[in-house]
């Protein structure tokens, strides 16, 4: 009994050790487009928020002068 389990256990451990690190499926064109669109939208949002914060600071300084 132990004799049969040992090679199987060794095989399981070896398979775990040599399993590919990235098992995620490659993205299709639609997924790539969506990913790019989301990244661009987030970048533009951050830029807009930075501009709004900057203009808010400038307008507050003008009010205090």
Contact map, one row per residue, 1 for C-alpha under 8 A:
11111000000000000000000000000000000000000000000000000000000000000
11111100000000000000000000000000000000000000000000000000000000000
11111110000000000000000000000000000000000000000000000000000000000
11111111000000000000000000000000000000000000000000000000000000000
11111111100000000000000000000000000000000000000000000000000000000
01111111110000000000000000000000000000000000000000000000000000000
00111111111000000000000000000000000000000000000000000000000000000
00011111111100000000000000000000000000000000000000000000000000000
00001111111110000000000000000000000000000000000000000000000000000
00000111111111000000000000000000000000000000000000000000000000000
00000011111111100000000000000000000000000000000000000000000000000
00000001111111110000000000000000000000000000000000000000000000000
00000000111111111000000000000000000000000000000000000000000000000
00000000011111111100000000000000000000000000000000000000000000000
00000000001111111110000000000000000000000000000000000000000000000
00000000000111111110000000000000000000000000000000000000000000000
00000000000011111110000000000000000000000000000000000000000000000
00000000000001111111000000000000000000000000000000000000000000000
00000000000000111111100000000000000000000000000000000000000000000
00000000000000000111111000000000000000000000000000000000000000000
00000000000000000011111000000000000000000000000000000000000000000
00000000000000000001111100000000000000000000000000000000000000000
00000000000000000001111110000000000000000000000000000000000000000
00000000000000000000011111000000000000000000000000000000000000000
00000000000000000000001111100000000000000000000000000000000000000
00000000000000000000000111110000000000000000000000000000000000000
00000000000000000000000011111111000000000000000000000000000000000
00000000000000000000000001111111000000000000000000000000000000000
00000000000000000000000000111111100000000000000000000000000000000
00000000000000000000000000111111110000000000000000000000000000000
00000000000000000000000000111111111000000000000000000000000000000
00000000000000000000000000111111111100000000000000000000000000000
00000000000000000000000000001111111110000000000000000000000000000
00000000000000000000000000000111111111000000000000000000000000000
00000000000000000000000000000011111111100000000000000000000000000
00000000000000000000000000000001111111110000000000000000000000000
00000000000000000000000000000000111111111000000000000000000000000
00000000000000000000000000000000011111111100000000000000000000000
00000000000000000000000000000000001111111110000000000000000000000
00000000000000000000000000000000000111111111000000000000000000000
00000000000000000000000000000000000011111111100000000000000000000
00000000000000000000000000000000000001111111110000000000000000000
00000000000000000000000000000000000000111111111000000000000000000
00000000000000000000000000000000000000011111111100000000000000000
00000000000000000000000000000000000000001111111110000000000000000
00000000000000000000000000000000000000000111111111000000000000000
00000000000000000000000000000000000000000011111111100000000000000
00000000000000000000000000000000000000000001111111110000000000000
00000000000000000000000000000000000000000000111111111000000000000
00000000000000000000000000000000000000000000011111111100000000000
00000000000000000000000000000000000000000000001111111110000000000
00000000000000000000000000000000000000000000000111111111000000000
00000000000000000000000000000000000000000000000011111111100000000
00000000000000000000000000000000000000000000000001111111110000000
00000000000000000000000000000000000000000000000000111111111000000
00000000000000000000000000000000000000000000000000011111111100000
00000000000000000000000000000000000000000000000000001111111110000
00000000000000000000000000000000000000000000000000000111111111000
00000000000000000000000000000000000000000000000000000011111111100
00000000000000000000000000000000000000000000000000000001111111110
00000000000000000000000000000000000000000000000000000000111111111
00000000000000000000000000000000000000000000000000000000011111111
00000000000000000000000000000000000000000000000000000000001111111
00000000000000000000000000000000000000000000000000000000000111111
00000000000000000000000000000000000000000000000000000000000011111
